[in-house]
């Protein structure tokens, strides 16, 4: 279904405008934050959302022919009250995840999605195009280069989806990588081993075994690592309190967050901010 939708889009539609978000303001409550880049492509309707741009927030209303590229550690906050069909590409470290959402509107609850993925990383053209988009995003570039680069990425993803993988990874590795991608997408929500296991139709103990065998760590250690990595970025770039940063990374107790942070980073959040401070903003 995803291949069909993407093929039809590229056959009938040209990308006319690319919106670039950034991480120059702190994400508001319920914003969508990930540690990797993502690309949203409206197929029908209007995919209204809030993004950060050059130190301020703005509401954008992309429709078919528009695309939204959000770099790593940046955020966007979709408005799901309107009717919209949208393809979203998530560019993880070891795989590309693609989701198709067909939402009838009338709700702020994120709808379910049809999902596909390309495991095992990127080929050279796809990695090069992604690097180009990251550079263009940093400059909020306009003009044909942004549009053509986005179309090139869509063609590259379609080719990867349609090409049989030469060495298909073991099922255990595919499942482990899919869970990692899910955690990276949802770390700011109250997820746990049991809820993740339920989402993937697995037993909680099986999730634990996957992380011990494939990731050489416990599930909770991986979840904390993802959340702490986000916290490190926020400490460097935003003048938020420790309580605000902890809440943004789904720690309800700031003292517990500080203990986890020190265990992972060997320094306290305050010490990390003092040693790595950049231009901070709210």
N, C-alpha and C positions, 0 to 999 in steps of 0.2 A: 504493500500500500504506500509506504514512504517513497520507494523508488518510483512508483507510478506518479505520485504527486509532484516529485521533484523533476521528473522528465517532462511532465506537462507544463510545469512552470517555466523551465528553461526553453521549451519549444515556443511558448506563446508570449512570454513576458521578458522585458528588459529591466534591469535594476536602474531606476531613475534617480534614486537618492539614498545615501547611507547616513544614518544617524550614529554618531560615536558618543558613548558614555565614558565616564572616567571615575576615578576614586577621590576627587578633590573635596568632596564633602562627606560627612559621616552618613551611613545609611539610615533611613528612617525605620521605624518599627514595621515589620512584615516585608521589608525589602528583600529582594532575591540576591544573595551574595554567594559567589563561588571563588575558589582559588585558581580558576583557570578561565580562559576566554570563552565567550559564547556568541553565537550569531542567531538572531531571530528574523524570520522571514514570513510576514503575513501573506496568507493565500487568499483569504476572503474576510471582509469586514474590516474593522479598525482596531488595531492592537494598542490602545491607549496605555501609556506608561509614564512614570516619572523617572528621570535619570539625572545624574550629576554631570555638569559641564562647566569647566573652567571656574570652579569655586562657587557655583550656584546650582540650584536645582531648577529643572524645567519640565513641563508636561509636553510630550510629543504624541502624535497621533498617526503612526505609520500605517499605511494601507498597502495593498498589492502593488508591487513595483518599488517599494521601499524596503530597506533592511536596517537592522539595529545591531551594531557590534559593540559588545561590552568587554573590555580587557580583563585580565586576571586582577583580582582584589578590588574590582569596581562593583557597582550594584545597579540594579534597576528594580522598579516596583510596578509590575503590571496591574492594570485595572481590568478585572474579569467580569465587570457588570454588563459589558456589551457583547454582542455576538461576534465571534472571531474564529477563524481557522488559522493556525500558525505552525510552522516548522521551526524547531530550535535545534541548533548544533552546539554540542558541548565538547570543547577540545581539551580532553584530559591528557595526562602525561603518557599513558600507555594505550589509550583508546579514544575513539571519537564516538560520542553518543548522540543519537538523533531521535527527537520525539515529535510526534504529530498530535496536536491538540485541536479538537473540534468542539468548541464551547458555544452553547446556545445563549449564554448571557444570563443576567439576573442574579448573579451570585459572585461573592468575592472569594469563595472557596476555590482554590486551584483545581481544575478538572483533571480527570484521568487522561492518560496519553497512550498512544501506540508508540512503541519504542523499538529502535534497532541500534546496532553498534558495529563499529569496525575495531577489532581487537589487534593488539600488537604494534601500536604506534602508527607512524606516518611514513609515506614514501617521500622522496626528496621534493617533488613539486608541491605537494600539499604543505609540507613543513615550510618551504620557502614562501608560499603565498600567505600562510598564517603569520610569518615574521613580518611580511610587508604590511599586513593589516594592523599589526601591533604598532608599527612605526607610524602609519597613517592615523591611528587612533590617538596616539600621543600628541599629534599636531592638529587633531580635529579637521583633517584634510577634506576639502571639497573638490568637486570636479570629476573628470572622467577616470582618473587613476583609482579613486576609491570605488567607483561603481564597477569598473572593469575587474579590479582585484576581487571584489565580492562575487561577481559572476564567475570568475575563474575558480574561486574556492568552492562554489556550488557544483561546478563541473567536476572538480577534483574529488569531492565527496561522493558524487554520483558514480564516478568511475571506481572508487574504492568499494562502494556498496555492491556494484555489479561484478566486480572481479573476484573470482574464487581465491581465497587466501592459500598461498603456497604451502604453508605449514600451520595448519589450524591448531591453535593451542588446546591443551587438555581441557576437558569440561571444568575441572576444579579451578584451573587458572582463569578461565572465562568467568566463572561465577565469582571468584575472588575479586577480579578487576571490576566486575559490574557492581559488586557491593561497595568497593572503594569509591567508584564514581558516584554512587547513590549517597554515600556519606559526605563526599565533597559538595554535593548539591544541597544537602539538607542538614549540615552540621549546626546551623543556627536554629534548628527546631529541636524539640525534646525527643530525640531518637535514642534508642538503646538497642542492645543486642537482640532482645526479644522482639521489638517492633520491626527491626530490620529482617530478622528471620521470618517473621510473619509476612512481610512484604514480598519476600522472594520464595515463599512456600517451603521454607527449610526449618529444621529443628534448631533451636538456639545452640545446642552443643555442636551441631555440624558447622555453624558459623564460627564458633571458637576454634574448631579443628582446622578450618580453612585458613584462619589468620595465623595460627601457630605454624602450619606447614608451609603455606605459600608466602606469608608476610613476616614470619619469624617474630611475631609479637602478638599480644592479646588484642582482642577487638577494642576494648576500652582504651588501650594505649594508643591505638591508631586514631580513634575518635578524638581523644585529647590532643594528639599531635596536630590534627587538622584544625581544631579549634584554637590551639595555641599559635599556630602559624598565622591565622587570621588576626589574633590578638596582637602579635608582634607588628604586623602591618599597621594596625590601628594605633598602637602606642607611638609608632614613628611618625604617623601622618595626621592624627587627629588630637585635638586638645580636649578629649573626653576624660571624665573621671574613671578610676578603676572600676567603680560600680557599673558605670554605663558600658564600658568595654566588656566586662564580664557578662552583663545581660545580653549584649549583642552577640556574644559567642555561646549563649545558652547556659551560662552559669548563674544560677539564682543567688548563690552565696559568694560574695566578693572575696571573703577570706579563703574559701575553698579554691576559688580560681587562682589566687595568689600562690597557694601551696602547689597546685598542679603546674602552674607556670614555672615556679622555681625548680620543681622536680625535672621538668623537660629541659629548661634552658640554663639551669645552674645559677641563675640570678633572679632577683625579684622583678616584677613588672616595673616598679619605680626605677630600679637600677638599669634595667634594659632601656627604658625611655631616656634616661639621662645620658647613656652612652651612645644612643643611636638616633637622637632627636633630629628631625628635619623640619621643614616649614609645616607647622601644624595648623589645622583649622577645624571648626565645628561643622 
